[in-house]
């Protein structure tokens, strides 16, 4: 049920971001010969899951952070301490493909999903906002 909006409860739109981490190894099979990423290596990945929408005036929040953590848990299990190339759909596990892979698995149960950010290193990231 959509909350009733009035002058007492104006629509307040927010964007919440929750970060998650996992460790994984991979190689990139489609890079040019001699590229360093063609060799097996690992990353301490950080994933930003952003949701956006109106704050419910009754609860005072968009969505409980605990809900997002619960929805992330199966993905963490599928990715953490894995060889990403062996994960179905990640045979060429670039940050771009990983971001979309995560989006495709979260969006059906997290309709407020607005962006997935994959931090491959402290300095490099990919931001994906859906189709």
N, C-alpha and C positions, 0 to 999 in steps of 0.2 A: 504494500500500500504506500503510495506517495504521500509524504507529509504535507499538510496544508501550509501554504506560505501566506504570510500577511506582513503588515508593517512591523509587527512585533517579532516576526521570524523571517527576515529577508533571506533570500537565497545567497548563501556564501559558498563559493566554489574554491576548492583547494586542490593541491597536488601533494601527495605523500610519497616519499621515497624510502624504501627499506633496502638495505644492503645485505647481501649474502656472500659467502666465500666458499670456495672449494679448490682443491689441488688436483691437477690432472696433467697427464702427458699427452703429447700428440706430435704429429709431423704433418706437413702440408704437401700432399702428393702432386699438386698441380703447379707448383712454383717452378721457375726456370732452373735448369741444371746448375748446380753449384750454389744455389741459394741456401743460406744457413737454416732456414725453416724447413728444408727438406730432410734435415736430420732430426732424429728423435730428441725432443726437449720437453720441458714442463713449465707450467705457470702456476702461480697462486692467483687464480681468477677471483675477481670481485664482480658481483652482478648487482646492478641497481634495478629494482622493480618499482616503477612509478605508477601510481594510480591517481585518477583525477575525477572530480565530480562534486556535487553539492553536499554540504554538511547537513546531516539530519538534525533538525533543531531539537528533537527529543533526546537524542543520545549525545549530541555535541561532537560527533565524529563522522567521517566519511565511511570508514571501515576499520574494524579492530585490527591492529598490527598482528595480533596472534592469528587471525584468519589467514593473512598473507603468508606468515611463517608456516602454517599447516599446509597450505597449498604448494609452497616451495619444497617441502620436505621430500616428496618422491623424486623430484628433479635432482635435488642434492644427492640422494642415494644413487641415482643413475649416473651422476657425473663425478662425484668425489673419489679421488684415488683410482681413477679409471684411465685407460688408454682410449681417448676420445674417438679415434678412428674406428674402434670396434663398436661404438654405440650406433645403433641403426639411425640413419639420417645424418650422421656426422662423419661420414667417410672422408670428407674434405673439411675438417673442422676449423675453418677460419672464424674469426670473431664475428664476421657478418652472418655466416651460416649458423653459428651457435646462438646469436641473438634471435634470429627468426625461429630456430628450433625451440628455444625457451618460450618465446611468444606463443607459438602454435600450441604448446602444452598448457600454458597458464590461461590464455584468453577465454577458453570455454567455461572455466569455473571462476574467472575473475573478470567480469565484464567491465569493471572500471579501469582495467589495464590501459595505460597511456604510453608507456615507454619501457623498453628493456635496454639497459646499458651494460655492455661487457667490457670490463677493464682487464685487459690482457697483461698489462704492466702498469706501473704507477703513472706512466706518462702517455699511454696509448689506450684508446677506448673506441668502441663502436656503439652508436645510439640507434635504436630501431623503434619506430612508432607505428608499426603495423602496415597493412597493405595499402 
